[in-house]
Amino acid sequence: MREKRDEITGLRGLTACFIAYIFHYTELFHTMPEINPVQTAVMGFLARYSVCMSEVFFMISGMLLYFSYHSRIAQGHISFRDFMIPKMKKIYPMMMVTAFVTWALQKIGYALYGCYILHPEGAQVRNSFKALLVSLLGLQTGWISDNDTLAVNGPSWFISVFFVCYGIYYGITYLVKKDWQRNLCYGFVVLLGLFLMIRPLGLPLLYCTSGRGYFSFFVGVLMAQAIAREDEQMRQRRCVQMAVVLVCAIVLAEALPEVRTLAYVSAFVWPALVYLVYNQKVLRRIMGWKPFVWLGNLCMPIFLWNMATDVAIELGNRLFKLELDYANIWIWMLHIILSLVVAWTADKIDQRTRKGFIHGKTI
């Protein structure tokens, strides 16, 4: 069992915010604040990479799962049920609540205005009873559809893929007894994920989104093994190498936009970044800053309540004729504050509810 790593929690927090408050904001409100050329360039840069930042979460999860569970699973000290059920109890209730709230708000908007007021692309399918059902079951992505086609709460798509990755990881680690054979299996899943990102098969568990999870999650597993074997001198050398890879990969991607594909960023940018945050002292100190760690502890509520909050904002905007200018920097900042308040409140309620169930009390 590894010690808690605040810098990894901080990285999660920043990543969640970039996805929710830059990529999702741009996607849902079709605009982004522009104050000056520097701010516009920075937010544009972050928006370009936020589209595939979910891979960071897959990679971190693979790393931490290896450090926390590998020995216990390999030695048969934890059953599949004991491995999986606590994770489902932690994530599924909020996933189900946010799916229903998002669906209900969209239906209210449709009843009032004759259209789905936010995220209109494919909204008829995304807000159907079928989509609500699979979203409540945690089967919204990768099983019978790709991307967020059937994810009522779009940002929840990755949860379906997460649990498939958990299951594959447990199965390989428990059933395959020799380390080199396990690593071959992990490597095969990495290659399968890369293939699916480039050439998705459009079959259950073989969609592009499935590949995104398989590739990054099991790269994280293999990276954790490499880190565990490194001494301090080797780690310092590897940090220099990863810094060079990160800078060169971004420079090439910015110079040649056609190179900046999902597979390219997943293979070169995120592994180098995650390795550096985990091992480089300056980055560890920055990412371990308390506000970032606080955001990291809220990353799941930030993700899951983001869409519901945005639909509620737009519904209020129309009902009360507020005429909000979503390109205004102050509206964007108020949106962030409101979203964080909702995420924090939801997290506190979720914690108290789970604690109440554990102790047999009604909260």
C-alpha positions as CSV (number, residue, x, y, z in Angstrom):
1,M,0.0,0.0,0.0
2,R,1.5,3.3,-1.0
3,E,1.2,6.5,0.9
4,K,-1.3,9.1,-0.1
5,R,0.1,11.4,-2.8
6,D,-1.2,14.9,-2.6
7,E,0.4,15.9,-5.9
8,I,-1.7,13.2,-7.7
9,T,-4.8,14.4,-6.0
10,G,-3.9,18.0,-7.1
11,L,-3.4,16.9,-10.7
12,R,-6.8,15.3,-10.6
13,G,-8.4,18.5,-9.3
14,L,-6.8,20.7,-12.0
15,T,-7.7,18.2,-14.7
16,A,-11.3,18.1,-13.6
17,C,-11.5,21.9,-13.6
18,F,-10.0,22.2,-17.1
19,I,-12.4,19.7,-18.5
20,A,-15.5,21.0,-16.7
21,Y,-14.8,24.8,-16.9
22,I,-13.1,25.1,-20.2
23,F,-13.9,22.2,-22.5
24,H,-17.4,21.5,-21.3
25,Y,-18.2,25.2,-20.9
26,T,-17.1,25.8,-24.5
27,E,-19.1,22.8,-25.7
28,L,-22.3,23.6,-23.9
29,F,-22.4,27.4,-24.1
30,H,-20.5,27.7,-27.4
31,T,-18.2,30.5,-26.2
32,M,-15.3,31.3,-24.0
33,P,-14.3,34.5,-22.3
34,E,-11.6,36.5,-24.2
35,I,-9.9,39.3,-22.2
36,N,-6.6,39.7,-23.8
37,P,-4.4,37.7,-26.3
38,V,-2.4,35.9,-23.6
39,Q,-5.5,34.7,-21.7
40,T,-7.2,33.8,-24.9
41,A,-4.2,31.8,-26.1
42,V,-3.8,30.0,-22.7
43,M,-7.5,29.0,-22.6
44,G,-7.4,28.0,-26.2
45,F,-4.4,25.8,-25.5
46,L,-6.1,24.2,-22.5
47,A,-9.4,23.7,-24.5
48,R,-7.5,21.8,-27.3
49,Y,-6.1,19.3,-24.8
50,S,-9.0,19.2,-22.4
51,V,-11.0,17.2,-25.0
52,C,-8.9,14.2,-24.1
53,M,-7.9,14.9,-20.5
54,S,-10.1,12.1,-19.2
55,E,-7.1,9.9,-20.1
56,V,-5.2,11.4,-17.2
57,F,-7.8,10.0,-14.8
58,F,-7.6,6.6,-16.4
59,M,-3.8,6.6,-16.1
60,I,-3.8,7.8,-12.5
61,S,-6.3,5.2,-11.6
62,G,-4.3,2.4,-13.2
63,M,-1.2,3.5,-11.3
64,L,-2.9,3.9,-7.9
65,L,-4.8,0.6,-8.3
66,Y,-1.6,-1.2,-8.9
67,F,0.1,0.3,-5.9
68,S,-2.9,-0.4,-3.6
69,Y,-4.2,-3.7,-4.8
70,H,-1.7,-5.7,-6.9
71,S,-0.3,-7.8,-4.2
72,R,-3.6,-8.5,-2.5
73,I,-5.3,-9.5,-5.8
74,A,-2.3,-11.6,-7.0
75,Q,-2.2,-13.5,-3.7
76,G,-5.9,-14.0,-3.6
77,H,-6.4,-11.9,-0.5
78,I,-9.3,-9.9,-1.9
79,S,-12.3,-11.3,-3.8
80,F,-13.7,-9.7,-6.9
81,R,-16.8,-8.7,-4.9
82,D,-14.8,-7.1,-2.1
83,F,-12.7,-5.3,-4.8
84,M,-15.6,-4.0,-6.9
85,I,-18.6,-3.4,-4.6
86,P,-17.0,-0.6,-2.4
87,K,-16.1,1.3,-5.6
88,M,-19.6,1.0,-6.9
89,K,-21.1,2.1,-3.6
90,K,-18.8,5.2,-3.7
91,I,-19.5,6.2,-7.3
92,Y,-22.9,4.8,-8.4
93,P,-25.3,6.8,-6.1
94,M,-24.0,10.2,-7.2
95,M,-23.9,8.9,-10.8
96,M,-27.5,7.9,-10.6
97,V,-28.7,11.0,-8.9
98,T,-26.9,13.3,-11.4
99,A,-28.3,11.3,-14.3
100,F,-31.8,11.7,-13.1
101,V,-31.5,15.4,-12.2
102,T,-29.9,16.2,-15.6
103,W,-32.7,14.2,-17.4
104,A,-35.4,15.9,-15.4
105,L,-34.1,19.4,-16.0
106,Q,-33.7,18.8,-19.7
107,K,-37.3,17.5,-19.8
108,I,-38.6,20.6,-18.0
109,G,-36.7,22.8,-20.5
110,Y,-38.2,20.8,-23.4
111,A,-41.7,21.1,-21.9
112,L,-41.4,24.9,-21.5
113,Y,-39.5,25.8,-24.7
114,G,-40.1,22.9,-27.2
115,C,-36.4,22.1,-27.4
116,Y,-33.6,20.7,-25.2
117,I,-32.1,23.9,-23.9
118,L,-28.5,22.6,-23.6
119,H,-26.3,20.1,-25.5
120,P,-28.8,19.8,-28.4
121,E,-26.7,17.5,-30.6
122,G,-28.4,14.1,-30.3
123,A,-30.5,15.4,-27.4
124,Q,-33.6,13.4,-28.4
125,V,-31.6,10.2,-27.9
126,R,-29.5,11.3,-25.0
127,N,-32.6,12.3,-23.0
128,S,-34.7,9.3,-23.9
129,F,-36.0,6.8,-21.3
130,K,-33.5,4.2,-22.8
131,A,-30.6,6.6,-22.1
132,L,-31.9,7.3,-18.6
133,L,-32.1,3.5,-17.9
134,V,-28.6,2.7,-19.1
135,S,-27.2,5.7,-17.3
136,L,-28.8,4.6,-14.0
137,L,-27.2,1.2,-14.5
138,G,-23.8,2.5,-15.3
139,L,-23.9,1.1,-18.9
140,Q,-24.1,4.4,-20.7
141,T,-20.9,4.1,-22.7
142,G,-18.9,1.3,-24.3
143,W,-21.6,-1.3,-24.0
144,I,-24.2,-0.5,-26.6
145,S,-23.0,3.0,-27.7
146,D,-19.9,5.1,-28.1
147,N,-19.0,8.5,-26.6
148,D,-21.8,10.1,-24.7
149,T,-24.6,9.1,-27.1
150,L,-26.6,7.4,-24.3
151,A,-25.1,9.3,-21.4
152,V,-27.9,11.5,-20.1
153,N,-25.2,13.2,-17.9
154,G,-22.5,13.4,-20.6
155,P,-19.5,13.7,-18.3
156,S,-20.4,10.4,-16.7
157,W,-19.5,8.4,-19.8
158,F,-16.1,7.4,-18.4
159,I,-17.6,5.6,-15.4
160,S,-18.8,2.7,-17.6
161,V,-15.4,2.3,-19.0
162,F,-13.7,2.7,-15.6
163,F,-15.5,-0.3,-14.2
164,V,-14.7,-2.4,-17.3
165,C,-11.0,-1.6,-16.8
166,Y,-11.3,-2.5,-13.1
167,G,-12.8,-5.9,-14.0
168,I,-10.1,-6.6,-16.7
169,Y,-7.4,-5.6,-14.3
170,Y,-8.7,-7.8,-11.5
171,G,-9.2,-10.8,-13.9
172,I,-5.6,-10.6,-15.3
173,T,-4.0,-10.0,-12.0
174,Y,-5.8,-12.8,-10.2
175,L,-5.8,-15.5,-12.9
176,V,-2.4,-15.0,-14.5
177,K,0.2,-16.2,-12.0
178,K,3.6,-15.1,-13.4
179,D,4.6,-11.4,-13.6
180,W,5.9,-11.6,-17.1
181,Q,2.7,-13.2,-18.3
182,R,0.6,-10.6,-16.5
183,N,2.6,-7.8,-18.2
184,L,2.1,-9.4,-21.6
185,C,-1.6,-9.3,-20.9
186,Y,-1.5,-5.7,-19.7
187,G,0.5,-4.8,-22.8
188,F,-2.0,-6.6,-25.0
189,V,-4.8,-4.4,-23.5
190,V,-2.7,-1.3,-24.1
191,L,-2.3,-2.3,-27.8
192,L,-6.0,-3.1,-28.1
193,G,-6.9,0.3,-26.7
194,L,-4.6,2.0,-29.1
195,F,-6.1,0.1,-32.0
196,L,-9.6,1.0,-30.9
197,M,-8.8,4.7,-30.7
198,I,-7.6,4.6,-34.3
199,R,-10.0,2.0,-35.7
200,P,-13.0,1.4,-33.4
201,L,-14.9,-1.7,-34.1
202,G,-18.3,-0.4,-33.0
203,L,-19.0,-3.5,-30.9
204,P,-19.8,-3.9,-27.2
205,L,-16.6,-3.1,-25.2
206,L,-14.8,-2.4,-28.5
207,Y,-15.8,1.3,-29.1
208,C,-13.4,4.2,-29.3
209,T,-14.2,5.3,-25.7
210,S,-13.5,1.7,-24.6
211,G,-10.1,2.0,-26.2
212,R,-9.4,5.4,-24.5
213,G,-9.9,3.7,-21.1
214,Y,-8.0,0.5,-21.9
215,F,-4.9,2.3,-23.3
216,S,-4.5,4.9,-20.5
217,F,-5.5,2.7,-17.6
218,F,-3.1,-0.1,-18.4
219,V,-0.3,2.4,-19.4
220,G,-0.8,3.6,-15.8
221,V,-0.5,0.0,-14.5
222,L,2.8,-0.6,-16.4
223,M,4.1,2.9,-15.4
224,A,3.5,2.0,-11.7
225,Q,5.6,-1.1,-12.1
226,A,8.4,0.8,-13.7
227,I,8.3,3.5,-11.0
228,A,8.4,0.8,-8.3
229,R,11.7,-0.6,-9.7
230,E,13.5,2.7,-10.1
231,D,16.1,4.0,-7.7
232,E,16.6,7.7,-7.2
233,Q,19.3,8.1,-9.8
234,M,17.3,6.4,-12.4
235,R,14.2,8.4,-11.5
236,Q,16.1,11.7,-12.0
237,R,17.3,10.5,-15.4
238,R,13.9,9.4,-16.4
239,C,12.4,12.8,-15.3
240,V,14.8,14.6,-17.8
241,Q,13.8,12.2,-20.5
242,M,10.1,12.6,-19.8
243,A,10.4,16.4,-19.8
244,V,12.0,16.3,-23.2
245,V,9.2,14.0,-24.5
246,L,6.5,16.3,-23.1
247,V,7.9,19.5,-24.6
248,C,8.7,17.9,-27.9
249,A,5.3,16.2,-28.1
250,I,3.5,19.5,-27.5
251,V,5.6,21.5,-29.8
252,L,5.0,19.0,-32.6
253,A,1.3,18.9,-31.9
254,E,1.0,22.7,-32.0
255,A,3.1,23.0,-35.2
256,L,1.2,20.2,-37.0
257,P,-2.5,20.2,-35.8
258,E,-3.1,17.0,-37.9
259,V,-0.7,15.2,-35.5
260,R,-2.7,16.2,-32.4
261,T,-5.0,13.2,-32.4
262,L,-6.5,11.3,-29.4
263,A,-4.0,8.5,-29.8
264,Y,-1.0,10.8,-30.1
265,V,-1.8,12.9,-27.0
266,S,-2.7,9.8,-25.0
267,A,0.6,8.1,-26.0
268,F,3.1,11.0,-25.6
269,V,1.7,13.9,-23.7
270,W,-0.2,12.4,-20.7
271,P,2.2,9.6,-19.7
272,A,5.1,12.1,-19.6
273,L,3.0,14.6,-17.6
274,V,1.8,12.1,-15.1
275,Y,5.3,10.6,-14.6
276,L,6.7,14.1,-14.0
277,V,4.0,15.1,-11.5
278,Y,4.6,11.8,-9.6
279,N,8.4,12.1,-9.5
280,Q,9.7,15.6,-10.2
281,K,10.1,17.6,-6.9
282,V,9.1,21.0,-8.2
283,L,6.0,19.7,-9.9
284,R,5.1,17.6,-6.9
285,R,5.3,20.7,-4.7
286,I,3.1,22.7,-7.1
287,M,0.5,20.1,-7.6
288,G,0.4,19.3,-3.9
289,W,-0.7,22.9,-3.1
290,K,-3.7,22.7,-0.7
291,P,-6.3,24.4,-3.0
292,F,-5.4,21.9,-5.8
293,V,-5.7,19.0,-3.4
294,W,-9.1,20.3,-2.2
295,L,-10.2,20.4,-5.9
296,G,-8.9,16.9,-6.3
297,N,-10.9,15.6,-3.5
298,L,-14.0,17.1,-5.2
299,C,-13.1,15.9,-8.7
300,M,-15.9,13.3,-9.0
301,P,-18.7,15.7,-7.8
302,I,-17.2,18.4,-10.1
303,F,-17.5,16.0,-13.1
304,L,-20.9,14.5,-12.2
305,W,-22.7,17.7,-11.2
306,N,-21.2,19.9,-14.0
307,M,-23.9,19.1,-16.6
308,A,-26.8,19.3,-14.2
309,T,-25.5,22.7,-12.9
310,D,-25.1,24.0,-16.4
311,V,-28.6,23.0,-17.5
312,A,-30.0,24.6,-14.4
313,I,-28.1,27.8,-15.1
314,E,-29.5,28.0,-18.6
315,L,-33.0,27.1,-17.4
316,G,-32.9,29.9,-14.9
317,N,-31.5,32.2,-17.6
318,R,-34.5,31.6,-19.8
319,L,-37.1,31.5,-17.0
320,F,-36.0,34.8,-15.4
321,K,-34.9,36.5,-18.7
322,L,-31.5,37.2,-17.3
323,E,-29.9,37.3,-20.8
324,L,-26.6,36.0,-19.5
325,D,-23.5,36.7,-21.6
326,Y,-21.6,33.5,-21.3
327,A,-18.6,35.1,-23.0
328,N,-18.3,37.5,-20.1
329,I,-15.4,36.7,-17.8
330,W,-17.5,37.4,-14.7
331,I,-20.3,35.1,-15.8
332,W,-17.7,32.4,-16.4
333,M,-16.2,32.9,-12.9
334,L,-19.6,33.0,-11.2
335,H,-20.4,29.8,-13.1
336,I,-17.3,28.2,-11.6
337,I,-18.1,29.3,-8.1
338,L,-21.7,28.1,-8.3
339,S,-20.5,24.7,-9.8
340,L,-18.0,24.3,-6.9
341,V,-20.6,25.2,-4.3
342,V,-22.9,22.5,-5.8
343,A,-20.1,20.0,-6.0
344,W,-19.0,20.6,-2.4
345,T,-22.6,20.5,-1.1
346,A,-23.3,17.3,-3.0
347,D,-20.1,15.7,-1.7
348,K,-20.9,16.5,1.9
349,I,-24.4,15.1,1.5
350,D,-23.0,12.0,-0.2
351,Q,-20.5,11.5,2.6
352,R,-23.0,11.9,5.3
353,T,-25.5,9.6,3.6
354,R,-22.9,6.8,3.1
355,K,-21.8,7.2,6.7
356,G,-25.4,7.0,7.9
357,F,-25.9,3.8,6.0
358,I,-22.8,2.3,7.4
359,H,-23.9,3.0,10.9
360,G,-27.5,2.0,10.2
361,K,-28.9,5.5,10.7
362,T,-31.1,7.6,8.5
363,I,-29.6,10.9,7.6
